[in-house]
Amino acid sequence: MSDPARFADRYETTLVPVIFTPWAQEMLARTAPHDGLRILDLACGTGIVTTSLAASGAKPAHITALDHNADMLSVAQAKAKALGIEADWRQADAAALPLDEASIDLAICQQALQFFPDKPAALAELKRVMAPGGRVAFCVQRELAVNPMLNAQATALDRHVGTAAGDAVRAICSLHDPALLYDLFADAGFENVTVESVSLALSHPDGRAFAAGAMGGMHTGDKLSPITDADRQRCFDDFLTELGDCFDGQAIAFPHVSHVITAQA
């Protein structure tokens, strides 16, 4: 089985620089947080929204960063301490936020809503803690057909490990219907809901290193562990082959397409 703490470390070293840092910067550019806001980093992972916010120069009144995974929070807190960033880090379920009503002015959540077990309950709970007129911004992965990196992962894992491993990747793209996303937020009581498809151009200078980190040490790591090292390498090679023009023999460069949802409380 994969080590949960190692999962958090590999998430931080492999996926955060390539995927989650660009998306955090995109979300902050879209929300343009001004000084004095009470901000919620929901499903914060290893804290890239919070650290990117600090790097932007904005001066929030308070930052609360929540995640259900203690290992992710441990990595986030250690990183924030090293950078001198102050935030209230809490382990919590999105459907049971340990926050007062109307205590948040801006909430940002990236690439997590699709994994919430009870999405309506989580969004209703978020609406409860938002101040009147407060803003929320989410990004949620679109379907495999427009995301060649994830499609290549799923295809290689199906072939070399089995459909359960491929399904772990497909779960990332499981909430891609824009009408469903709109309804989830509107039904929770949010207003001025917008759902926009956004594509970021992402890259990594070493495709093989990315394959090993993203597939061998992440959410699929426990499914790869029973196969031999040679079979694992063949899986990584197939991933790079399936990338087609997104792999030049050394580096990878690929579009990463998500829906960005914005709304007001």
N, C-alpha and C positions, 0 to 999 in steps of 0.2 A: 504493500500500500504506500501511497505517497505521503510524505511528511507535511502536515498542515502548515508548520512554520516555514518550511522550505517553499511551499506554495506561495506564501505571502512575499518571501524574499525574491523568488523568481518573477512573480507578478511585477514587483517594483523594478527589478533590473531589466526585464525583457519587454513587458508590455507597456509600462508607464511611459518610457521615453518615446516609443514608436507610436502608440495609439492614444493613451489617455492624457498626455501632456498637450498635444495639439487640440484635442477636444476640450480640455479645460480652458485653454486659451480662447478657443472659439466661443465657448459659453460665456466667458467673462466679457469678451468683446461685444457679444449680443446683449448682455444685461447691463454693462457699464455701471458697476456698482459705485455709488458715491460714498463719501465719508459719512459715518454715523449710522449706517444700517446695521440691523441685527440679522446676521446671515446664517443660514443652515446649509451645511454640506451634507446632503442626505445620501446614505450608502457610500460613504467617503472612501472606502478601500484604504489604500495607503496614503491618502491625504493630498492628492495632487491638486484638487480644486482649491483647498485651503492654502497650500504652499504657493500656487500660482497667483492667488489673490494677494498674498503678502508681497510677492515679487512685483505685482502691478503698481504698488505704491498706494493703493486705496487704504483707508483707515476706518474699518468697520467699528461700530460700537462694541460688537461681540460676535464671535464665530463659534457656532456649535457644530461639531463634526460627529456624525453618528454612523455606526456600522454594526451589523449583527456578528461579525467575525472578529474574535479577540486577537487573532494573530495579525490580521490586517491592521487593526488599531495599534498594536504594539509597534509595528514597523512605522506607522504614521507618526506616533508620538515620539519615537526616537529621532526620526528625521526632523520633525518640527523643533524638538529641543536643540538639536545640533544647529539649526538655522535661526534659533531665537524667536520662533513664531509661537504666539500665545493663542490657544484655542481650548474650548471645552470638549474634550474627547469622551464620547460615551458609547458603550455597547448597548444597543437597543434594536428592537424590531420596528420596521417601518410602520406597522399597523398598531403600534403602542408606543408613541413618542413620549419620552419623559420631559415634556415641555408644557408650559402654560399656554392657555388660549391667547391668541393674538400677540404672540411673543416674537414672531419672525417677520421681517420685512422682505427678505429675498431668500428663496430656496433654490438650490441647484442640485441636480441629480443626473449623473451621466452613466449610461450603459448599465442600468440596474433595474429599472422598472420591470423589464421582461422576466426577471427572476423573483419578483415579489410573489409569495404564495397567494395572497389575497389582495389583488390590485385595487379593487374598489374600496376596501377597508383602509388600505394604506393612503390612498388619495383623500378619502374622507378625513382621516386623521391629520393629514397635512393641511387640509383646508381649515381644520379646527385651530391649528397653531399659527396660521397666517394672520397678520394684522389686516384690517380692511384696506383693500387696494394694494396689498402686498403682491409681489410678483414671484412666479415660479418658472423655471426653465429646466427642461429635461431633454436628453438626447437618447434615442432608442434605435438600435441597429435595424437597418432595413434587410430585405430578403437576400438569400445567397446569390440569386441571379445577378445582382448588381454589386456584389462584394466578392471579387475574385480570390482574395486571400483566404477568406473563410470557406469559400466553395472548394478551393484546392485542399484545405485542411480536411474538410468533411469527406471528400472523395478519397484521399489517401488513407484516412483512418478506416473508412468503410472497407477498403480493399485489403488492408494489412492487419487490422485489429478486429473489425466487426462493426455492425451498425450501431451498437450501443456507444462506441467511441465517437462515431460520426454524429450521433444524436446529441452528444455533449456540445458539439459545435453548432448544430442546427438550433439548439435551445437559445443560443445567442440571438438568433434571428426570428424568434418565435412570436414577436409582437410587432409585426411589420405593417399591419393594416391601418392606414391613416384614419379611416372612418372610425374604427374601433378605438384608436387613441383619442380622437376628438371626443367621442362619447364618454370615455372613462373620465376625462377631466370635466366635461360639462355636467355629467351625472353627479360628480362630487361637489358641484356647486361653484366651480370656477367660471369666470367670465372672460370674454375677449380671447377665447382659445384659438390659437393658430397652430397648424401642423405643416412644417416645411421640410422638404427633402434637401439635405445638405451633403455635399461630397467634399472630403478633404483628401489631398494628395499626400500619402504617407510613404515612408521609405525606411530601409535599413541597409547599411553598407555591406553586411555579410549575411546573405540569405540563409546559409547553412547554420550559422549561429542562431539566427532568429528561429529557424525551424526547430532546432533542439530546445530552445528556451520556451517557445510558444506551444509546442506540441509535447515535448518530453518532460517538461517540468511544470505544466500548468494544469488546467482542469481536466486534461486527458491523461495526465501522467500516471494515474493509478491503472488506467486501462492499457497503457503501453508497457507497464512493468512486467507482465508475464511473458512477453515476447523476447527473443534473443537480441543482443546488441546488433547483430548483422541485420535482422529483420527490422529493427528500429531504424537503422540507417537507410534501408531500402524504402521505408515509409517516408522518411524525410526527403529522400531523393525524388520519390513520386510527388510529394507536395510541391517541390520546386519545378518539376516537369509540368504539373497541372497549372502552375502559375502562367505558363506560356510567355507572352511578351512582357509580363511583369517581372521576369527574372532574366538578367543579362549574362548569367553565368557566374556572377559574383554578388551584385547588389540586387535588392528587390525594391520595386516602386509600384504602388497599387492605390486605386481609389478606395476610400473607406466611406460608405454611404449610410447615413442615418436620418431618421426623422428628428427634427428639433421641434419641441412643443413648448410654447410659451402661453401663459395665462395669468389672470389676476384674481385675487381673492375677493 
